[in-house]
Amino acid sequence: MASRLLRVSPIPIPPPVPHGARTEQDITLWQYSRPIRARWVCGLFVALTAAIIAISIPQVLGWIVDAMLTDQPTVGAVWAGGALVFALGLAQSALFFLRRQLVIEPASTVENTMRIDLFDRLLRSPVAFHDRWPSGQLLTRVMSDLGTIRRWTAFGLIQIITVAVQVTVGSFYMFTGSWQLGLVFLASMPLTLFCVWRFVLTFRTLTRKAQEHTGDLATTVEESVQGLRVLKALGRGPHALAGFRQEAQELLDLEVARGRAMGRVRMQTTLISGASLCVALLWGLHLVSTGVMTVGVLTSYFATATILFTQVERSGMLISMYLASSVSMDRHRQVMVGEAGEDIDMLPVHRERPEAAAARLDFKDVAFSYGKQEQQVLTGFSLQVRPGEIIALVGSTGSGKSTVLQLVQRLYEPTSGSISLNGRDIASLPLPELRSQVAIAFEDPLLFSASVRNNVLLGLDRSGLTPAEEEAILTRALTVAAADYVYQLPNGLDTVIGEEGMSLSGGQRQRLSLARAIAASPAVLLLDDPLSALDVTTEEKVVGLLKQELTETTTLLTAHRPSTVALADRVVLLQQGQVAAVGTHTELLSNPIYRDLMSTDTQLTPARPTDTGEVESKMQEGGR
C-alpha cells in the first residue's frame, strides 16, 4: 500500500466536500447515502414486492385446498393454482436477485466513501490527535466497523422494513380469513416485543465492548509485530503471548455473551410462536368442525403464520445488525468529529510551491506542553534565527530540543507565544504553504516499503519535473547525505526497501531520511539529531558536505556530538525548556553545563568502523 501511495504526488488533494464543512449532523448514514438513495429505494421497492408475493402464496394454497375438497373438484383448478404458485415463486426468486444487484453496489459505495473520508481525516489530523488514539482502534474503525455498516445498509435495513410490511400484510390476510385466529397471532406480539426489547438493552452494550476490545487487540498485534526484534532479544515472546491470550480471551467471552443473548431471544420468540400456533391449531380445528372456517382458510392461516413467525424470529438477528451498525457509526463519528473537530487541519487547494530561499525565523515567548495536565516542555522560549543561519540546539534529555523543531513544522501547536516565518505567524499560514518551505529529518527515520527513489522524493510534487531534473535532485540529495551506497543495492535507486526500511541499518535509514529532507529544497531545514546513528568517519563526511550545501538554507538542528555542533553558526543551550545561553561552540565551552554535556557525549561516542559494507552485503543477499 505504501508503495502505491508513493507513486503519486505527496501533496494531498482535498475532497469535494472538505472536512471543515462537515458538522456532526453531516456524519450520518443518511447524509452519506445521498448519492445512492434513488437506487436503494428501487431495491427496497423490489424487496417489498417480493415479500408481498411470498406472503400471498399461502392464500393461493388455501384456495387450491378448498377447490380440491369441494363436492366436484376440478383438475383444471388444481393445475391452475399450481401454475400460479410456480409463477409467483419464480417471480419472487427473480426479484430477490434483482434486489441484491440494485443495493450491493450502492452499499459498497457508501462504505468506500466513508473509508476514504476516515483515512483522509487521519491524514489531516495533527500529531497530537494520533498521540491520543491507539493505532488499533483507528484500524478497526477503518476496516471492520465500516464493513458492519455496509452489511446493515445492503441487507439489514431493507430486511427490517420488509419484515414490518410483510407482518402487516400477513396480519391483514389472517384477519380477513378469521378474525379470531388473527387475534391469537396478535396476542403473542406484546410478549415477543418485550423479549426483543430486553435483548436490545443487553446486546448494544456487549457489541460496543466487543468492538472496543477488537481495536485493543489490533493495537497489541501491531505493537508486537513492530517490536518483534525487542521481544526476541529480551526473550519476552512468551510474556507477550500470555498478554495477548488474556486479551483474546476477554474478546472471546464478549462474543460468547453476544451469541448467548442472540440464542436466548431466538429461543424465547420461537417458544412464543410455537405456543401461539398450538392455540391457533386447536381453535382453528374447532372452527372447521363447526363449519365457521374451511380447511383451505385454516391451511392458509398456518402457512401465513409460519412465515410471519419466522420473520419475527429473524427480527432479533436484524436488530442485532442494527445495533452493531449503530455502534460502528458512533465510533466512526467519534473519530470524524472528534473534539468538536478542533484537531482537523484545514488544507486549502494545492498551490504551486514558491522558490525556496533562506528564511528568517522568530520565536517569541513560546510555551508548550503535550497535554493540558502535562508539565510545560517549553517556557518563554525566544530566539531569532537569521536567514541562512545554522543554529544548533543543545541540552539534556527532555529539555525541549526536538519539540522546538516539531513546533516549526506545526506538528504541534504552541500553548502560547508565536513563531514567525519571514515575519508571518506560521499559525496563519496554510499548512501546504508552510510545509513546502520547511522540511525535517527525524532522528528515528521512517521509510516506506517502496523504492529508494520514491522514498527520497516523497516531499516533492513530481508532476512538473522532467526525468533529468528528477535525477539531478536525487543525485544532489544522496551525495550530500553520503547515501551513495544505494547505487550498490541490487536494483539501485529502484530497489524496494522493506517495511519501515528495516532491511537497512540505522545509519543508512538516517542518511536516506536526511536525503529526503534535502531533496525538498526547503527554505528552512530541521535536523533532529540526524547523524546519531553514524560512525565517526561517515559523520565527518556528512558534516563536511552539509557545510558546503547549507549556505543558502536556514537550518535548525539538535545535536549531542561536538562534531555535529561544529556545523552551527550559533549554539543555543536549552535548560528546562528555556534558553540558558546562546553563542558559538567555542564561546559556550566556558559554560560549565554546556562543557559537561559536550564532554559526556564525547566519552559516550566511541569511534567504530562504518557498517555500510556489512548491510550492503545483506541487501545483496536479499535483505533481512
N, C-alpha and C positions, 0 to 999 in steps of 0.2 A: 504493500500500500504506500509506504513511504516513497519508494522509487517512483511510483506514479505521480505522487504529489510533486516531486522534484523535477519532473519533466516539463511542468508548466511554470508560468511566471509566478514567483512567490508573492507578488502584490495581490492581496485579497480583493475580489470584486464583490461589492455589496449586492444582495439580492434585490428584486424589485421592490419589496416592502422592507425597509431597514428596520432592525430591531428597536431602534429608538422610537419608531412609530407604533410599535406594538404595546398594548396595555394588557393588564391581567385579563380583561374581558376578551381580548383577541386570542389568547392562548387557550382556546376551547376547541373541542372536536367539531362543533357547529361551524366555527369560522374556518377551520382547516378544510372542511368538506365543501366549502362554497363552490369550487370549480367542478365538482363531480356530482352535485346534488341531483341534477336532472337525470343522469344515467342511473344513479342509485334509486331514485323514485321509480324509474321504469322497472328496475329489478324488484323493488318492493311490490309494484302492481302485478308483475308476473308471479311472484311468490304467493300473493294473496289469491290470485286466480287459481293457481294450483291447489291451494289449501281449500278453497270453496269447492272445487271439483272433488277433492278427496273426501270431504265431509258429505258430499251429495251422493256418492256411490252407494252408501248404505240405504238411501231412500229407494234407489233402483232395485237393490236386492230385496227389500221388503215388498216392492211391487211384484217382483218375479215370484216370490214365495206365495203371495196371495193369489197370483194368477194360476199357480200350479195346484192350489188347494180348492179351487172353485169346482162346482159340480161338473163343468165341462171345460177342463183345461185344454189349452191350445198349444201345440208345439211351436207354432209361429211366434206366439207371445214370448215364450221362453227364449227362443233363439234371438228375438229382437232385443230382449232385455240383456242377454249375454253379450250381444254385439255392442250394445250401448255401454255396458260396463267396460268391455275391452277398449272401446274408443276413448272413454273417459280416462282409463288408466294410461293409455298411450299418450293422450294429451297432457296428463299430469307429468309423465316422465319427460316429455319434450320441454315443458315449462320449467321443470327443475333444472335441466341442462341450460336453458336459456338464462334463467336467473343467475346461475353461477357465472356464466360468461359476461353478464351485464355488471356484476358487482365486484368480481375479483380484481379486475384492473383498477377501478376507482379506489377500492380499499387499499390496494398496494401503493397507489399514487399518494394517498393521504399519508401512509406510513413513510414513504420515501421523502415527502416534503417535510414531515416532522423530523425525520432523522437528519436531513440536510440542515434544517433550521437549528436543531440542537447542536450539531457539530460546529456550525458557524458561530453559535453562541459561545461555545467552548473556546474557539479560536480568538474571538473578540474580547473575551473576559481577561482582565488583568491577572497578574501572577497571584495577587492576594486572594482572588476568588479560588484558584486552584489549591492554594495553601490550605483552605478550609474544607475542601471536598476530597474525600478519598477517591482515588482513580477507579477503583472497582465499582463504587456507587455510580459514577458517571458512565462507566462502560455498560452496566446493566440497563441504565436508562436509555442509552443509545441503541442497544440491541434488543434485549428480551422484552422490555416494557413496551416498546413500540410494536413488537410482534403481537403482544396481547391486545393492544388497541386495534390492530388490523383485523384480528380474528373476530372481535366484537363488531366492528364496522361491517365486515363482509358477511358474517353469519349470525352472530348473536342478536344484534339489533333487529334485523329483518325477521328472524325467527320468533322473537318475543312478541313483535307486532302481529305476526301471522298466527301465533297461538291465541292471542287475545281475540282476533277476528274469528278464528275457527271455533273457539269456545262459544262466542256469541251466536254465530250462525247455527252451530250444532244444538245449542240450547233452544233456539227457535224451532228447529226441526223436531226436537223431543217434545216440547210443549205443544206443538201442532199435532203430533201423534197421540200424546196422552199427557194432559197437564198434571195428572197425579204422579206419573213416573218422572216428569220434568221436575216436580218439587223434590222428589227423592234425590235427584242429582244435585239440585241447587242447595239442598240442606247440608251436603257434605262440604261445600265450598268454604264456609267460615272456619271450620276446623283445619282445613287444608291451608288456608291463608295464614292462620295463626302459626302453624308449623314452619311455613316458609319465612314468616317474619322473624321468628326466633333464629332460624338458620342465617338470615341476613346479618343479624347483630353479631353472631359468632364468626361468620366466615370473613367478613370485611376486616376485622381485627387480625385474624390469622393470616390473611392474604398480605396485608401491609407488613407484618412482621417477617413473613417468608421472603418477600421481595427485598426488604432491607438486609436480611441475612444473606440472600444471594449476592447482593452487592458487596457485603463484607467478605464473603468467600472469594469473590473475584479479586478483591484487593489483596487478600492473603496469597492467592496464587501468583498474582503479578509481582508482589514484593519478593516472594520466594524464588521465582524464576530470575528476576533481576539480581537478586543477592545470592544466586546459586554458588558462586565461587567462594563467597564468605562462609556460607553454611557448610560447604565441603571442607574448606580449610580449617574450620573450627570444630569439625565433627558434630555439627548440630542438626544434621539431617533428621535423625530420629526425634529430636525435640520439636523440630518444625512439623514433622508428620503427626506427632501427638497433638499439637495445637490445631492443625488442620482437621484431624479426625474429630476433635471435640466440636469445632465449628460446623463440620459436616453433619455430625450427629444432631446438633441443635436444629439445623435446617431440615433434617430427616424427620425429627419429632414434629416440627411445624407442618410438614407436608402430610404426615400421617394423621395429624389432628384435622387438617383440612379434608382429607379423604374420609375420615370418620364422620365429620359434620355432613358431608355430601351424602354418605351412605345412610346416615340417620334420617335425614329429611326424605331421602328416596324411600326408605322403609316405611316412614310414617305416612307419606302420601299414598304408597301402594296399599297399606293396610286400610286406609280410609276409603280408597276407591274400591277395594275388594269388598269391604263391608257394605258400601253403597250398592254395588252390583248385586250382592246377595239379597238385600232388602228389595231391590227393584225386581229381581227374578221371582221372588215369592209373590210379591204384589202383582206383577205382570201376569203370572200364571193364573192368579185368582181372577184378574180382569178378562183373560182369554176364556176361562171356564164359564164365566157369567155372560159372555158374549159382548162385553163392553169394548174389547180390543181384539183385533185379528192377530193371527200368528205372524203375518208379514210385518205389521206395525211393531210387534214385540221384537222381532228379528232386527228390524231397522233401528229400534231403540238401543239394543245391546251393541250392535255394530258401531253406532254413533257414540255411545257412552264409552266403549273401549278405546276409540280414537281419542276422545276428549280427555279421558283419564290418563292415557299415555302422554298426551300433550301437557297436562297439568304436572305429571311427574317430571317431564323434561324441563318444566319451568324452573325447577331447582337448579339444574345444570346451567340454564340460560342466565339465571340470576347470579350464579357464581361467576359466570363470564363477565357480566356487567360489573360486579364488584371488583373483580381483578382489573378490568379495564379502567374503572373509576380511580382505583388506587394508582394505576400506571399513569393516568392522565394527571393526577395530583402531583406525582413525582416528576413528571415532565414539566409541568407548570412551575414547580418549585425551583428548578434549575433555570428555566427560561426567564422567569421574572425575578427570582432571587429577592434580595432585599430592596424591593420596590424598583428593581432594575438599576440600582445606583452603580453597579460594577460594570455595566456594559460599555465597552469602548465604542464611541461614535466614529465610525470610519467614513469619511466623505468619498466621493467618487475619485478614482485614481487620477492623479495629475502627473505630468512629466516631472521628474526629479531635476532640481536645479543643479548646475555645475558645482561640485563640491569645492569649497575654498576654506582655508583655515578660519575658524570661528572663535569668537570670544565667549567665554562662559563666566557667569556671575552667580555666586551663591550668597544669599542674604538671609541670615538668621534661620537657617534650615533646621527643622526638628523633625524627628521621625521615630515611630515605634511600630512594630509589626502587628500590634493589636491594641485595642482600647485599654486592656488590662496589663499590657506588657510594659517593661521598662523602656525608657527612651534610649534608642540606639544613637541618635544624633541630637545634640542640643546646641542651638545657637551657632551652627556651622556656617561660617562666612569665608569666602575665598574668591579672588578674581584671577581668572586664567586668561592670559593674553593670546591673541591669535598666533598659532604656530608654536606655542609653548608646550613643553613636555613637563608634566607635573607627576611626581611620584608620591603616592600616599603610603605612609609607613606607620605602623602601630601594632600593638599586641593583638592577639586574637580577640575578636568581639569589640574592637574599637570603632568599627563602622566603616572600614575602608571599602569593602565590596558594596555596602549599602549606598554609598555616595554614587558609585558607578550606575547602579540599578535605578537610582532616582533620576539620573540624567536621561536614561532611556525611557523613563516613565513606566518601568515595570512595576513600580510602586509610586504612590503619590505622597509628597511630604505632608506631615501632620500640620506644620505651619512653616512660614517663610516662603521663599520663592527661588527658582532657578531660571536664569535668563540665558538665551542663546542669541548673540548679536543684538542684545537689547530687548528681545521679545520674550515674555514669560512663556516657558515651554508648556505651561498648562493651557495656554490659549492656542497653541499650535496644533493643527490636525496631526494625528499620530503618523500617517504615512509621510507627511512633510518632515516631521521631526526625525523619524527613523530612516528616512532617506539621507539624512545628514549625519547621523550618529550610528556607529557600528561598535559591537562589543565582542570580545573574545573571552570566554569564561575559563576559569581555572580548571573546572571539571567539564570538558567539552562533550557535547552530544553530537554525534554524527548519525546520519540516517542510512538505512540499508539501501544504498543507491551507489552510483558510480562516484569516483573521486571528483570527476568534472562537475557533476550536479551538486555535490556537497559544497565544493569551493565556490561555485557561482550561485549559491542559494539566495544571497542577498541582492541579486541583480535582476532587473527586468530585461530578459534576454531577447525579447521580441524585436527590439530595434538594433541588435548587434549583428554585424556581419561575422562570418566564421573567423576571419583574420583578426577582428577586434576582440573576439572572444578568446582566441588563442593568446593574444598579446596580454590580456588581463590575467589569464591563467598563469602564463609564464612569469609575469612580474610578481604575482602574489605568492606563487610557490617558491620562487627564488628568494624573496625577502624573508619568508618564513622558514627557509632552509628545509623545505619539504620536497626537494627534488628527488627524494627516494621513491616517490610514486611512479617515476618513469621506469623503475626497475621491477614494478609489480607485474604479474602475469599479463594483464591487458592494459598496462599503462594507466592513462587517465580514465579509461573506460572500465577499470577494474571495479567490481561491485564489492564494497566492504560489508562486513557483517552487520547485524543489528546493533545499533548504538556504537558502531565502529570497534566492537570488541575483538576483531581479528587483528587490530593494530595495538601497538604498545601505548602506554600513557603519553609518552613523549611525542610519538607520531600523531596521536589524536590531537594533542595540543597544537602542534605545528599546522595541521590541517585547519583547526579552528582559527588560528591566527591568520592563515592564508585566506580563509573565508571573510574575515573582517577586513583585511587589506584589500581584497578584490572589490569590495563595495565602494572603494574610493571615497570614504566619508570625510566630512569636514571636521568631525570630532571622532577620535578613535579611543575606545575604552578597553583597557587591557587588565583583566583581573588575574594578576599573578600568572601571566601566560607562559612563563618559562620554568615553572616549579618542577615539572617532571623531566626536564632536560639535563643531560650530563653537562659538565663544565665546558667541555670542548665545543659541543653544539651550541650551548648558551652563548658563548663568546662570539661564535659565528653569527648567530641571530641578532645579538645586540649590535654588532658592527653594521649589519645590513639595515637594521631599523634606524640607526643613527643617520644613515645616508638618505633613507626614504621618508622620514617623518618631519623633514624640514618645513613642509608646507601643510602639515596636519596638526591640529590641536590635539594633544594626547594626555589622557589621564590613565595612570597605571598604578596598580597596587603591587608591592614587592616586599620581599624579605631579604633577598641577597644583595650585598653591596654591588655586585656586578650588574644586576638589573637596575638598581637605583642609579647607577652611573649614567644611564640613558637620560636622566631627567635634567632639565634646566634648573628646576627648583624642587625641593622635597618638603612635603607637609607632614609633620608629625601629629598623629591623632592620639588623643588620650581621653577615654571615657566619652567618646562622641563629640569632642571639641578639638579645635585647633590648638595644639600646645606650643608648636614652634614652626616657623617657615624659614627656609634658607637653602643654600646649596648643600650638597653632601659634605663637603669639607667644613663648612660653617657649622653644621649641626653636630659634627663629631665632638664639639665642645659641650654638647648637651649630654649629661650622663645617661638619661633614659634612652636617647637615640643611640648613643655609643654602646650601651648594653644590648639593645636589640640587634645591632649590626654584628657585634662580636659573637653573640649567641648563635645567630643564623649562620655565621661563617663556620663556627665549630660544628653545627648540625648538618652542614652540606659538604660531605667529603667528596673528593674527586673520584669519578668512576668512569670506566670506558663507555663509549656510546653503545646503545643497544640496537642501532638501526640494522646492522647486518644480521643480527640474530632474528629479528622479527621479519625482515625481508625474506630470509630463507624459509621461514614458516609459511609466509604468504605464498611463496612459490610452490610449497608442498600442498597448498590447498587451504591454508588458514587454520584457525583453531575452532 
